[in-house]
Amino acid sequence: MSRADDPQQTYREFTDAVNMKPGELTRWLETEESKHVGWHKKGTKGGESVGHDSGRRIVDLLRRKRADLTAADYKHMRKVIGYVHRHLA
């Protein structure tokens, strides 16, 4: 099993990379500042940015019990880990 396929390792790296508690992230996502930053998919004028949508999903992942996480959830966690690591480099 590769590191990317190890749910425990993915969960540890995800919770290390996400440095806000769910409530803090939720409050930030409700600010005007958060709604005006980020990349919007082509053809989505005025819609939610990709990062804002991901932020809402991160809140959901942090609030869920680990036993309830799916393969798609772990895939999104790995995507978030990669994003954070690239932007910290």
C-alpha positions, -999 to 999 in steps of 0.1 A, spaced: 0 0 0 14 34 -10 14 64 13 -14 79 -7 -35 48 -2 -30 48 36 -61 64 51 -45 70 85 -15 88 69 -38 108 47 -59 118 77 -28 129 97 -14 149 69 -48 165 62 -53 176 98 -17 189 99 -22 209 67 -56 224 77 -47 248 104 -82 260 113 -110 244 133 -143 238 115 -160 267 133 -131 291 124 -131 280 88 -169 283 86 -168 319 100 -141 329 75 -161 313 46 -190 336 55 -169 368 51 -171 390 21 -133 386 17 -135 349 12 -163 353 -13 -142 375 -36 -110 354 -38 -102 324 -58 -106 309 -92 -140 305 -108 -147 277 -133 -152 290 -168 -189 300 -174 -197 305 -137 -200 343 -134 -206 354 -99 -207 318 -87 -188 302 -59 -150 299 -64 -134 265 -65 -115 272 -33 -146 283 -15 -164 252 -24 -134 231 -13 -134 251 20 -170 240 27 -160 204 19 -131 207 43 -154 218 71 -176 188 64 -146 164 64 -133 178 97 -167 174 113 -173 138 102 -163 107 121 -134 90 106 -154 58 102 -178 77 79 -152 89 55 -153 75 20 -126 69 -7 -138 101 -24 -133 120 9 -97 107 12 -91 117 -24 -102 152 -16 -80 153 15 -50 143 -7 -59 171 -31 -60 196 -2 -27 183 12 -10 188 -22 -25 223 -26 -13 234 8 22 219 3 26 236 -31 16 270 -17 39 267 13 69 259 -9 
